[in-house]
Every structure is written in structure tokens, then in C-alpha cells.
Amino acid sequence: MARDEVAVVGGGPAGLMAAERLAGRGLAVTVHEAMPTVGRKFLLAGRSGLNLTHGEAADVFVGRYGAARPALAEALAAFPPAAVRAWADGLGAETFVGSSGRVFPKAMKASPLLRAWLHRLDGLGVAIHTRSRWTGWTDDGALAFSGPDGPFTQRPVATLLALGGASWPRLGSDGAWTALLAARGVPVVPLRPANCGFDVAWSEVFRDRNAGQPVKSVVASVDGVARAGEFVVTATGIEGSLVYAHAAALRDALAEGRPAVVELDLVPGRDAARLARDLARLDRRQSFANRLRKAAGLEGVKAGLVRECLPGAADLGPEPLAAALKALPLAVVAPRPIAEAISSAGGVAFAGVDDAFELRAIPGVHVAGEMLDWEAPTGGYLLTACLATGRLAGERIADRLGAPPAA
């Protein structure tokens, strides 16, 4: 491998986008991917419809990144959702905005877009080496790898690490890089599950009757933040988009030793006063199941949740029962393991990189994607930030090396 090459370690969206920008400015680029093929998590995400980005207003969009917003602002401004759509359209993956505001390719798959992207990279001269696992640095500073033919090294003019977080490790991102960087003085925030499910101490009866059942059309509130949607009861707890939306708050509460409680509004279409009147009209001699069904429209898993989360609910009068149905407390006890999470929080602290995402402790080495300490909800925000940070890092490396502007 030539000494003047730029090494990109990691063949996910951030790494491939960096490679595209670097090669587009005339630089020789080698991508190293530990797995047999690139983009494995990207392809998995596309099995149920590849959510590329989101169509909401720019100020709302960047607000989804919470505390990391200032550190990501420049990258997201340079490659906002509109640019993501234009990029995908340019690869033949024409996009559309769904009813939820999420943006998808019309083909609703990741594989056609990835094939077109790899074809583009090949045309730009990007060399992709699979089964090429980065193992750190040699004593004299070269990148060290293990490959099908044994160990080898590379001395690039610049390095971009895009090794992902620690979710879905079977697809290639196992977080092993954290120890390698921390050993060289890079500040690394411990990786934690994000967009994950949570364990709940279900009773055996509830679990046996309801595991696998969806809970639809509810509003879930955590720390005063309310969101509408649905989730699924599992054998161990709860999963689904509505849970993921509150995952960071629940995870952080548990880490801090605070109660982690989801308040469920099981009857979002009626206020408590009207619900109390509807309950009061029914004879208390009727079974509790009948009263829930007739007055509140609750049966099945929702009625089961009432009994599970509030064992004395059947004895409550109309007003306290109505209040309980509007704010049913569901306590979670632990996040699911990071290996099951959709994404991970933590990573290289922004204090440890400059505005080009170059490591202050290791000049010439940049990081991008989920290796950086940010998190975001599902809905296209994860993929957009991975693409945007990879693109910015690639551009800044090319600038530093004096590469000509892209055509």
C-alpha cells in the first residue's frame, strides 16, 4: 500500500462517506473493513425500509441531538436532510417523505443504494479491503491490521476511524476500539445502550398472557416529556419506537439511582374528567374487566397493564381510576444489553477532537460516526449524523493535505 494513501478504517456509512469525499478530491483512499462485506448494519437497517433522514424543519431537526447539537452543528449544516436526499437521488435511490416525516428510498431497501454507492466509490478509485481488522498501532506508529494472509501494516498520510459504537456487535461494531484510544490518552465516554428496550419486573401471569402484544395508541411521558405512539410488551419488558424515544432519559435515571417510570395515558382521546363521568355511569357491581372495556375501551394487554401496574385499581372510585388510566406508572428496572440496542451513546468526547474531528492526542487521526459521543432518536437522525460527520472529516483531511476542490 502506498505511503501517500489515506486510510479509512470502517466500512459503514461514516467511513464510506469520508472515502467518497476524499477520493472525490483526488486522494488515494483505502477502506479497511473487518467483516466480509461493508455496510452490514446499514443493510440490516434497510430490511424494514431504509430511514435515511427526516423531513422536519432544520431547527427542529438539529435539536434532536440534544447536548451534542453544538458539536455537530457544522457537519449537519454542511450536509442537512435536503443534501442527504439529493445524494441518495444522485445514486438512483429516489426518496420520498412518509406521513411521519421520515425519508425513505422509494425502493424501501438499502441494498440498491449500497450497490450504487460502491460502484461510485470503485469509479473514484477507492480500494476496499474486507476481513481487514485494525488492531492498533505498531511501536513506530504504523497502523496495524490482521487480514486473511496474516498481520500487516500501513503508514497513511492521514487516518479516519469510523468503527461505530457497540450495538449489534455481530455486524462489526463491538466497541473494542475504546481501549486502544483510551490507552493513548484520548478521552472516551463509556459506551451505553441507546434506542433500546428495558426490563420490567413482570408477574409471571402478565408475561405469559401478554408477551409479544403491541400496545397501540397511547401517550408515554417521562420526566414531563410526552410522546404518542406504540410499544411492544416482551417477555423481559418493553420495546419499540415509543420506548426508544424515552430511552436516554430512562437509562440516565437508572444510572443516577433515580426511579425510572413511564407514565402511560391509555385513553389519550378523553380527558380525566370525561373519563371519570363515563366510569361513574357504570354499576360498580359489574366486573372490573367490563367497566374498563365499556367506559374506557380498554381490554386485552391494556387492561392487563392496569392490573399489573396498579394492583388495587379495581377498588378505586371513578375519579382516582380515571386519573390512574391517564397516568399509569410503569417502572423499568434496567436497559437491555448494549448488544441488543439500535445504537449506542458515549464514545470519543468532543473535548478530545478539534473542529475537523481530529484527535488532539493523536494528530493525523480523525474519527466520525458513532465513535463520537452523541446520540439521537430513531427517525433518520442516526444515519444523517453518521454521513455528515464522515463527510466533514473527509473534507477537512483533504483540505489539510492540500487536495484540489471537488469537481
C-alpha distance (Angstrom), angle and dihedral (degrees) to the residues before:
residue distance angle dihedral
M1 . . .
A2 3.77 . .
R3 3.80 118.2 .
D4 3.80 93.0 -131.3
E5 3.79 94.0 59.8
V6 3.79 123.7 113.1
A7 3.80 112.1 -129.1
V8 3.78 119.6 -141.6
V9 3.79 111.2 -168.5
G10 3.79 111.3 -159.3
G11 3.79 129.1 39.6
G12 3.78 100.1 -141.3
P13 3.82 126.7 109.8
A14 3.83 95.4 -74.9
G15 3.79 93.6 48.6
L16 3.79 95.7 44.1
M17 3.80 91.8 47.8
A18 3.80 90.8 51.0
A19 3.80 89.4 49.2
E20 3.81 90.6 50.8
R21 3.80 92.8 52.6
L22 3.81 94.0 44.4
A23 3.80 94.6 47.7
G24 3.79 90.4 42.7
R25 3.79 87.2 62.5
G26 3.77 93.5 52.2
L27 3.79 101.4 -96.5
A28 3.79 124.9 137.2
V29 3.80 108.5 -115.1
T30 3.78 133.1 -169.6
V31 3.79 119.8 -169.0
H32 3.80 117.3 -156.8
E33 3.81 116.9 -159.2
A34 3.81 122.1 -179.3
M35 3.79 94.5 -154.4
P36 3.82 126.2 72.5
T37 3.82 90.6 -104.9
V38 3.81 136.5 20.2
G39 3.79 127.0 -112.5
R40 3.79 97.5 28.0
K41 3.81 96.5 149.9
F42 3.82 89.0 41.8
L43 3.80 89.0 56.8
L44 3.79 92.8 46.4
A45 3.80 90.6 51.8
G46 3.79 88.7 53.8
R47 3.78 96.6 55.2
S48 3.78 92.0 89.0
G49 3.82 94.7 33.8
L50 3.78 123.2 -54.1
N51 3.80 107.1 -104.7
L52 3.82 100.9 -156.3
T53 3.78 101.8 173.6
H54 3.80 142.7 -38.7
G55 3.77 131.7 -90.1
E56 3.81 99.0 -144.6
A57 3.81 124.8 119.1
A58 3.81 115.3 -68.5
D59 3.80 96.1 -116.6
V60 3.81 91.2 51.3
F61 3.80 91.4 45.0
V62 3.81 96.5 54.6
G63 3.80 89.9 44.8
R64 3.82 88.9 66.8
Y65 3.81 89.3 75.1
G66 3.79 93.4 66.6
A67 3.80 115.8 -168.5
A68 3.83 91.4 4.7
R69 3.80 92.9 59.4
P70 3.85 96.2 100.2
A71 3.81 92.5 48.9
L72 3.82 93.0 48.2
A73 3.80 97.6 38.2
E74 3.80 97.1 95.9
A75 3.79 94.6 46.9
L76 3.81 92.2 47.1
A77 3.82 92.2 46.3
A78 3.80 90.2 52.9
F79 3.80 92.8 47.9
P80 3.82 107.8 24.6
P81 3.82 125.2 168.0
A82 3.81 92.0 -85.0
A83 3.81 89.7 56.1
V84 3.80 91.2 47.7
R85 3.79 89.0 54.8
A86 3.81 92.1 47.4
W87 3.81 90.2 49.6
A88 3.82 92.1 50.8
D89 3.81 91.2 45.1
G90 3.81 88.2 52.7
L91 3.79 89.1 57.3
G92 3.80 90.5 53.3
A93 3.81 93.8 -102.5
E94 3.79 97.8 121.2
T95 3.79 110.6 -160.6
F96 3.78 138.2 -146.0
V97 3.81 135.9 -167.7
G98 3.79 114.0 -117.6
S99 3.78 126.4 -144.1
S100 3.82 90.0 -93.1
G101 3.80 91.9 54.4
R102 3.79 92.4 -107.1
V103 3.79 116.9 136.0
F104 3.81 121.2 -132.5
P105 3.81 137.1 170.1
K106 3.79 109.4 -102.6
A107 3.80 87.8 -120.8
M108 3.86 87.5 59.3
K109 3.82 89.0 -142.4
A110 3.79 136.8 103.4
S111 3.80 98.5 -149.6
P112 3.85 98.8 74.2
L113 3.80 91.2 49.1
L114 3.81 92.8 46.8
R115 3.81 92.0 49.1
A116 3.79 91.3 51.2
W117 3.80 90.8 46.1
L118 3.80 93.1 51.7
H119 3.80 89.5 47.9
R120 3.81 88.8 53.9
L121 3.79 92.0 48.6
D122 3.77 91.0 49.1
G123 3.80 89.5 52.5
L124 3.80 89.0 52.4
G125 3.80 90.2 54.2
V126 3.81 97.6 -109.0
A127 3.80 111.0 160.4
I128 3.80 113.8 -145.2
H129 3.79 119.1 -162.0
T130 3.80 115.5 -169.8
R131 3.80 125.7 -164.0
S132 3.78 84.1 33.8
R133 3.81 106.2 133.2
W134 3.79 119.8 -168.8
T135 3.81 110.9 -134.7
G136 3.83 100.8 178.1
W137 3.78 133.0 -94.9
T138 3.78 133.4 -37.6
D139 3.79 120.1 -122.9
D140 3.80 90.0 -95.9
G141 3.82 94.3 50.1
A142 3.81 104.1 -98.4
L143 3.80 120.5 138.1
A144 3.80 109.8 -102.8
F145 3.80 123.2 -146.7
S146 3.77 139.8 174.4
G147 3.78 115.9 -143.0
P148 3.81 141.0 167.7
D149 3.81 89.9 -79.5
G150 3.79 95.9 44.3
P151 3.82 135.5 -94.5
F152 3.80 121.4 -15.8
T153 3.78 139.1 164.9
Q154 3.80 139.1 -138.8
R155 3.79 131.5 -160.9
P156 3.80 104.6 -159.0
V157 3.78 125.1 179.9
A158 3.79 87.8 -124.1
T159 3.80 137.0 3.5
L160 3.78 131.7 -146.3
L161 3.79 115.5 -164.7
A162 3.81 114.7 -158.1
L163 3.78 102.6 162.3
G164 3.79 98.8 144.8
G165 3.77 127.4 -134.7
A166 3.80 126.7 -75.2
S167 3.79 105.0 -83.9
W168 3.80 118.9 114.5
P169 3.83 93.5 8.6
R170 3.79 91.8 -177.9
L171 3.81 86.3 71.2
G172 3.80 92.8 56.8
S173 3.82 109.7 -86.6
D174 3.78 108.3 103.3
G175 3.80 101.9 149.1
A176 3.82 92.7 -121.2
W177 3.81 88.6 134.4
T178 3.81 91.6 71.5
A179 3.82 92.3 77.5
L180 3.81 92.6 46.2
L181 3.81 93.0 53.5
A182 3.79 96.2 39.4
A183 3.81 89.2 53.7
R184 3.80 88.4 60.0
G185 3.77 95.4 50.7
V186 3.80 100.0 -94.4
P187 3.82 111.6 145.2
V188 3.80 106.9 -121.4
V189 3.81 124.0 -175.3
P190 3.83 109.0 -145.1
L191 3.78 113.1 -98.0
R192 3.79 115.2 -110.1
P193 3.81 134.0 -179.8
A194 3.80 116.4 -89.7
N195 3.80 129.2 -176.5
C196 3.77 87.1 19.4
G197 3.77 140.9 142.5
F198 3.80 125.0 -109.0
D199 3.76 137.0 -135.4
V200 3.79 118.9 -115.8
A201 3.81 125.1 -169.4
W202 3.79 94.2 -119.7
S203 3.78 119.8 -177.1
E204 3.78 113.6 -115.1
V205 3.80 91.3 -113.7
F206 3.81 94.2 52.9
R207 3.79 93.2 44.4
D208 3.80 94.0 49.7
R209 3.81 92.5 48.4
N210 3.79 100.5 41.1
A211 3.81 113.1 25.3
G212 3.79 107.7 127.6
Q213 3.80 94.7 21.5
P214 3.82 119.4 130.5
V215 3.80 119.1 -130.9
K216 3.80 104.6 -148.3
S217 3.79 136.1 -171.0
V218 3.79 99.6 17.5
V219 3.79 135.8 132.0
A220 3.79 117.0 -131.0
S221 3.80 121.8 -161.5
V222 3.79 128.5 -167.1
D223 3.80 121.5 177.9
G224 3.80 89.6 -12.3
V225 3.82 95.1 -53.0
A226 3.81 110.9 121.7
R227 3.80 127.4 -161.6
A228 3.79 131.0 174.7
G229 3.77 123.5 -138.1
E230 3.77 141.2 82.5
F231 3.78 141.7 -75.3
V232 3.79 139.6 -173.3
V233 3.79 129.9 -114.8
T234 3.81 110.1 -132.3
A235 3.78 132.4 -171.9
T236 3.80 89.0 -99.7
G237 3.82 102.4 33.6
I238 3.80 137.4 -67.2
E239 3.81 135.5 -26.2
G240 3.78 137.9 170.7
S241 3.77 144.5 82.2
L242 3.80 95.9 -58.7
V243 3.81 90.3 52.4
Y244 3.80 92.4 46.7
A245 3.80 90.1 53.6
H246 3.81 89.1 62.1
A247 3.80 97.4 33.5
A248 3.80 98.0 106.6
A249 3.80 93.6 51.3
L250 3.80 93.1 46.2
R251 3.81 93.5 45.4
D252 3.80 93.0 48.6
A253 3.81 92.5 47.4
L254 3.79 90.7 54.1
A255 3.82 91.5 46.8
E256 3.80 89.8 52.8
G257 3.79 93.2 48.2
R258 3.81 94.3 -111.2
P259 3.81 124.9 133.4
A260 3.78 111.2 -89.6
V261 3.79 106.6 -149.2
V262 3.79 132.0 166.3
E263 3.80 112.6 -154.6
L264 3.79 109.2 -148.5
D265 3.78 123.8 -154.5
L266 3.78 99.3 -157.8
V267 3.82 93.6 -179.7
P268 3.82 104.7 42.1
G269 3.80 93.9 161.8
R270 3.82 94.8 67.5
D271 3.77 133.2 48.9
A272 3.80 121.3 -125.2
A273 3.81 94.4 -103.3
R274 3.80 94.0 55.3
L275 3.80 91.7 43.0
A276 3.81 90.0 52.0
R277 3.81 90.3 52.6
D278 3.78 90.9 50.0
L279 3.79 90.8 50.7
A280 3.80 92.8 46.2
R281 3.79 91.9 57.1
L282 3.79 91.4 64.7
D283 3.80 123.9 85.5
R284 3.80 109.2 -108.4
R285 3.80 87.8 -139.1
Q286 3.79 88.9 72.7
S287 3.80 115.8 96.0
F288 3.79 116.8 -89.5
A289 3.81 89.1 -118.7
N290 3.81 90.5 56.7
R291 3.79 93.0 47.4
L292 3.81 91.6 51.3
R293 3.77 91.9 47.4
K294 3.81 98.8 44.0
A295 3.81 100.0 38.6
A296 3.80 102.4 30.9
G297 3.80 104.4 20.0
L298 3.80 90.4 -122.5
E299 3.76 122.7 144.6
G300 3.78 139.4 133.0
V301 3.79 115.0 21.6
K302 3.81 93.8 -2.2
A303 3.79 91.9 55.0
G304 3.78 87.8 45.7
L305 3.79 90.7 54.5
V306 3.80 90.5 53.7
R307 3.80 91.1 55.3
E308 3.81 92.9 41.8
C309 3.79 98.1 48.2
L310 3.80 97.9 35.2
P311 3.83 109.7 29.9
G312 3.81 93.9 -178.2
A313 3.82 94.8 49.5
A314 3.82 94.0 112.0
D315 3.80 90.3 64.1
L316 3.80 96.4 51.1
G317 3.77 122.9 107.9
P318 3.81 121.2 -119.0
E319 3.80 97.4 -90.1
P320 3.83 99.5 46.6
L321 3.81 90.5 41.7
A322 3.80 91.1 51.4
A323 3.81 89.7 49.6
A324 3.81 89.8 50.2
L325 3.81 92.9 50.4
K326 3.81 88.9 52.1
A327 3.83 93.5 50.1
L328 3.79 108.8 21.2
P329 3.83 108.4 176.0
L330 3.81 113.3 -130.0
A331 3.81 111.2 -178.0
V332 3.81 120.1 -155.2
V333 3.79 120.5 -157.1
A334 3.82 106.2 -165.0
P335 3.79 141.6 -4.2
R336 3.77 116.7 -107.2
P337 3.84 115.2 -102.3
I338 3.80 116.8 -72.6
A339 3.81 90.0 -117.8
E340 3.83 87.9 67.7
A341 3.81 96.2 45.3
I342 3.78 123.0 106.5
S343 3.80 90.1 -132.1
S344 3.77 140.9 -8.8
A345 3.78 136.5 -119.9
G346 3.78 124.0 -143.6
G347 3.79 127.8 44.8
V348 3.78 134.2 129.9
A349 3.80 108.5 3.1
F350 3.79 114.1 -121.2
A351 3.80 88.2 -127.1
G352 3.79 86.0 67.3
V353 3.83 95.8 58.7
D354 3.78 136.1 55.7
D355 3.81 126.9 -132.6
A356 3.80 90.0 -76.0
F357 3.83 90.9 53.9
E358 3.81 87.9 -111.1
L359 3.80 114.1 153.7
R360 3.77 110.2 -111.3
A361 3.80 90.2 -151.9
I362 3.82 94.5 49.8
P363 3.82 111.8 35.7
G364 3.78 114.0 -150.8
V365 3.80 93.3 30.3
H366 3.81 118.6 102.3
V367 3.80 130.2 -175.6
A368 3.81 131.9 -153.6
G369 3.77 144.0 170.5
E370 3.79 121.9 22.3
M371 3.80 91.7 -10.3
L372 3.80 86.4 80.9
D373 3.80 120.5 80.6
W374 3.80 102.3 -101.5
E375 3.77 136.7 105.2
A376 3.77 135.2 -169.1
P377 3.79 137.9 179.1
T378 3.77 123.3 -96.0
G379 3.79 115.2 -91.0
G380 3.81 102.8 94.8
Y381 3.80 96.0 -57.8
L382 3.80 94.8 106.8
L383 3.78 95.8 52.4
T384 3.81 94.2 41.5
A385 3.80 92.9 54.4
C386 3.80 91.9 46.6
L387 3.80 90.7 52.5
A388 3.81 93.1 42.8
T389 3.80 96.5 49.4
G390 3.80 91.8 45.6
R391 3.79 90.2 49.9
L392 3.80 94.1 49.0
A393 3.79 93.1 47.0
G394 3.80 90.3 49.6
E395 3.79 92.3 50.0
R396 3.81 92.9 48.1
I397 3.80 92.9 48.6
A398 3.81 89.4 50.6
D399 3.81 90.0 48.9
R400 3.79 92.2 51.1
L401 3.79 91.2 49.6
G402 3.79 91.4 50.5
A403 3.80 95.5 -117.0
P404 3.82 116.4 168.7
P405 3.83 117.9 -103.5
A406 3.79 116.9 -86.4
A407 3.78 114.9 -90.1
